[in-house]
Amino acid sequence: MIMEQRLTDEERLTLKTGAFGAVFLVSNADPGMLGVLRESLAASEALADASGVVKEALTTGPLPRLPRDSQLEIESVVLPALGRAVRILREKSPADVAAYRSVVLTAADRVARAHDGVAPAEAAVIDQIRGALADPA
């Protein structure tokens, strides 16, 4: 039986960087000032639905520092963080891998749908997020 191991502060920050960063990526994919509030509320509701180790990681410690200069720069931080988060959970809390994936993808989807439906750019970013969360082949 695999026992759940406590996450370090750095590991919790990695999970948070991936989750919050995924939301930020989707929001930036189709920017618009009117949708920001709706998107923020939609994301926070989805992230609040987390439980266990995932909830602890997303609700404790400092907020992640995400780049803001370009979508490519954000992707270069967030997508690897999502992959690392899955590997961390697979090693330390395997039962929470599916929950993390679900919370991140639900938050991303809710952000995309929060304002005028899912734009093609948002759908493309969600596909990138889904790929980053996938198990390696």
Protein Blocks (a to p, Z undefined) as FASTA:
>chain_A
ZZdddddfklmmmmmmmmmmmmmmmmmmmgcfklmmmmmmmmmmmmmmpghjllmmmmgc
jdddddfkbmklmmmmmmmmmmmmmmmmmmmommlmmmmmmmmmmmmmmmmmmngpaafk
lmmmmmmmmmmmpccZZ
